[in-house]
């Protein structure tokens, strides 16, 4: 084994581990979203489920949360949908930049 191959092998392991960790986290998020949508019939929920299946990265899944929430709200109501989405929001912890974190929802009433 050459010196260059040894260096590349040592350097590639941390990145490989990080990539596998991110893929595992994405798989957990994807499965959680799909399991919620599976219980809700209708064309809209099926379209959202298809988009979740083919989301290419963590950021795409992050932005699909609103579509999942909308599909769940149509059947269960907004309050129940938000409760269900809390579980999914927790799965994103550590997988997104600091600016992209769930914020509490405050309804403004007058």
Helices and strands as residue ranges (DSSP letters): H 3-38, H 43-53, H 58-76, H 78-91
